[in-house]
Amino acid sequence: MPNTITISITFSFKGETFTPSAQIDLDHLMEKMSPDEDISQENILGSIYPLLASSIQIDTYSYAYEVMQAGSAHYSEPTGMAGEFLTDGQFDFQAFRQRWLDNKNVLIVQQIAQKYLSVSDLDAQPALKNALLEALALGQKGG
């Protein structure tokens, strides 16, 4: 199941209230980011603001766009494991990112174990799983 979340921001501009929203594919977002890239909410929102603005036909050079950026983001409708990181309308991007990377690494070593060792269930062999994960981590760090 894909990991998605809906983000919305409610703000008022010239006497009107707007609530742009968009569903974000978190898997795609994580794939685009490097593992050491800043995963703060501010950094994430920086890439999402244009999408929100276009959903209500606001130009990114307008004052309304700036007002929208000052609004508070609200998250809802999670799918996949994203629901584990949503609390009271706020989303923990850092914790999600770490779990997402951990899951990705387990899939990588599971494929290696299957291909070279014919091991189809690494959970049944925790020492092997840990060794492969540690080797992967060292390789990713260049050491």
C-alpha positions in Angstrom: 0.0 0.0 0.0 1.4 3.4 -0.9 2.2 5.9 1.8 0.3 9.1 1.3 -1.0 12.0 3.4 -3.3 15.0 2.6 -2.0 18.4 3.6 -4.1 21.5 3.8 -3.6 25.1 5.0 -6.4 27.4 5.9 -5.8 31.1 5.5 -7.7 34.3 4.9 -6.9 36.9 2.2 -8.9 40.0 1.3 -11.8 38.8 3.4 -12.0 35.4 1.8 -11.0 32.1 3.5 -9.1 29.6 1.5 -8.2 26.0 2.3 -6.0 24.5 -0.4 -5.2 20.8 0.0 -3.3 18.2 -1.9 -2.5 14.5 -1.4 1.2 13.9 -1.2 2.8 10.6 -2.3 5.3 10.2 0.6 7.1 7.3 -1.1 7.8 9.5 -4.2 8.9 12.4 -1.9 11.3 10.2 0.0 12.8 8.7 -3.2 13.5 12.2 -4.4 15.4 13.2 -1.2 18.9 12.1 -0.4 19.2 10.1 2.9 21.0 13.0 4.6 18.8 15.8 3.3 16.9 18.0 5.8 13.5 16.4 6.4 12.1 19.2 8.5 8.5 20.3 7.9 9.7 23.6 6.6 11.8 21.9 3.9 9.0 19.6 3.0 6.5 22.4 2.8 8.8 24.4 0.5 8.3 21.9 -2.2 4.5 21.5 -1.5 3.5 25.2 -1.4 3.4 25.6 -5.2 1.2 22.5 -5.5 -1.2 23.9 -2.9 -1.3 27.3 -4.6 -2.1 25.9 -8.0 -5.0 23.9 -6.4 -6.7 27.2 -5.8 -5.3 29.1 -8.7 -2.9 31.4 -6.7 0.2 32.6 -8.5 3.4 31.9 -6.6 4.5 35.5 -6.9 1.3 36.9 -5.3 0.8 38.3 -1.8 -1.8 35.6 -1.3 0.9 33.0 -1.7 2.9 34.6 1.0 -0.1 34.7 3.3 -0.7 31.0 2.6 2.9 30.2 3.5 2.4 31.9 6.9 -0.6 29.6 7.6 -0.4 26.4 9.7 -0.3 23.1 7.9 -2.8 20.4 8.8 -2.3 16.7 7.8 -5.0 14.1 7.4 -6.1 11.0 5.5 -2.9 8.9 5.9 -2.5 5.7 4.0 0.1 2.9 4.5 2.4 3.3 7.5 1.9 7.1 7.4 -0.9 6.8 9.9 1.6 5.8 12.6 3.2 9.2 12.3 0.1 11.4 12.4 -1.0 12.9 15.7 -3.6 15.7 16.1 -3.2 16.9 12.5 0.6 17.0 12.7 2.9 14.7 10.8 6.3 13.6 12.1 8.4 13.6 8.9 11.6 12.7 10.6 10.3 9.6 12.2 8.5 8.6 9.0 11.7 9.1 7.0 13.7 6.9 9.4 11.1 4.1 9.3 10.9 4.4 5.5 14.6 4.1 5.1 14.8 1.2 7.5 12.1 -0.6 5.5 13.8 0.1 2.2 17.1 -1.3 3.6 15.4 -4.4 4.8 14.0 -5.0 1.3 17.4 -4.6 -0.2 19.1 -7.1 2.1 16.1 -9.5 1.8 16.7 -9.5 -2.0 20.4 -10.2 -1.5 19.7 -13.0 1.0 17.3 -14.6 -1.4 19.5 -14.3 -4.4 22.8 -15.5 -2.9 21.8 -17.5 0.1 18.3 -18.8 -0.8 17.0 -17.3 2.4 13.4 -16.1 1.9 12.7 -15.0 5.5 15.4 -13.0 7.1 13.3 -12.5 10.3 13.9 -16.2 10.9 17.7 -15.5 10.9 18.2 -12.3 12.9 22.0 -12.6 13.0 22.2 -12.8 9.2 19.7 -9.9 8.8 21.7 -7.7 11.2 25.0 -8.6 9.5 23.6 -7.7 6.1 22.0 -4.5 7.4 25.3 -3.5 9.0 27.2 -4.2 5.8 24.7 -2.1 3.8 25.0 0.8 6.2 28.8 0.7 6.0 28.6 0.6 2.2 26.2 3.5 2.2 28.6 5.6 4.4 31.4 4.7 2.0 33.3 2.8 4.7 
